[in-house]
């Protein structure tokens, strides 16, 4: 989280700093003079954050190490989207509000100064003057297009933030923000203060809008992640009715680069539904090319998966993504898997079991599995995986055992200060553990938690 918080502030402060270097301040601080300055500032800021958000939407893998994984990248995308909505709304209010106030008689429209003269037969315009004159002639069109694009983007962004809005409708509608973004690029290109284009703020804005435009086109063409997709077929399906958990094994075609335990992938079981993210629950064996996903019925789609999926169904898997890969320098690790959050730890245990057979040295690892009363077969599998990987397993059964807290972890593991904590499960539970452990001395960077909410 620290990296993306720093990135957010760096973006906001960086764009503000570049704008301040270029801003022309009015001689008199009249309302309409200030309005002109604020319209330009909010316009530059809005296009900057929306362009970066659009770029992050194409899942650039080279940013994962810098931001801490695709889950963190998507959280930054969400924050920038919210910031863009707030800034765009502010921009709209500065642009439209004074006009309404003049109409209501609350403000008096200022006298317009002389407009720049047009070209005559004797006038020879430089190339920049010609472009400026062209842009000036398109102001009315740019204002209209920008206004309607703002309305469309605002509606789509608000829908994306409403959790009750079904995921499959979110996935279908959210990509149309790219159309609104392209319209806003035209709006900004025409209406931004022309002097900015010859200064750093203009160069950076242009670069961001080019990156955003290319990204928007890729989104609309359905090419996001296309180079990382591999076809496959469902090999086996095993449903655990009491826990409402489905184990899906997929045999991948050639082309999968391999993955580390703890990573995730986007799986397309049905073109109508689109791709959904699932944590990978198996280690990678290039000889059989099987990959396991474990899903729990938590929403509309996962609720219906046991009925809709069938063995030998063709699927598409995109990835792998994520940095929840258990890589650190701590001599000890504490794992906490709550509910379906046990998935990455299953994959890691299988990976460690393979390494143990080859004589690799292992860290001391304690796994706390917080779960409802498990099916005996599932419990046996977990215990067998833990034994094979030399993991200390503690089952914490809801309604039967004492609730797992930071205090209980510290009591059971005296060496906890030298350990790293890897948590996967409900966000609130994870935040509670993080706050407790860091408040008692655990380093902030020693607590690892994936932000597995992709909207």
ABEGO torsion letter per residue (X at the ends): XAAAAAAAAAAAAAAAAAAAAABBBBABBBAAAAAAAAAAAAAAAAAAAAAAAAAAAAGBAAAAAAAGEAAAAAAAAAAAAAAAAAAAAAAAAAAAAAAAAAAAGABBBBBBBBBBBBBBAABBBBAAAAAAAAAAAAAAAAAAAAAAAAAAAAAAAAAAABAABBAAAAAAAAAAAAAAAAAAAAAAAAABBAAAAABAAAAAAAAAAAAAAAAAAAAAAGABGAAABBBBBBABBBBBAAAGBBBBBBBBBBGBAEBBBGBBBBBBABAAAEBBBBBBABBBBAAAGBBBBBBBBABAAAAAAAAABBBGBBBBBBOBBEABAGBBABABBBBBBBEAAAAAAAAAAAAAAAAAAAGBBBBBBBBBBBBBBBBAAAAAAAAAAAAAAGBBBBBBBBGABBBBBAAAAAAABAAAAABBBBBBEBAAAAAAAAAAAAAAGBBAAABBBBBABAX
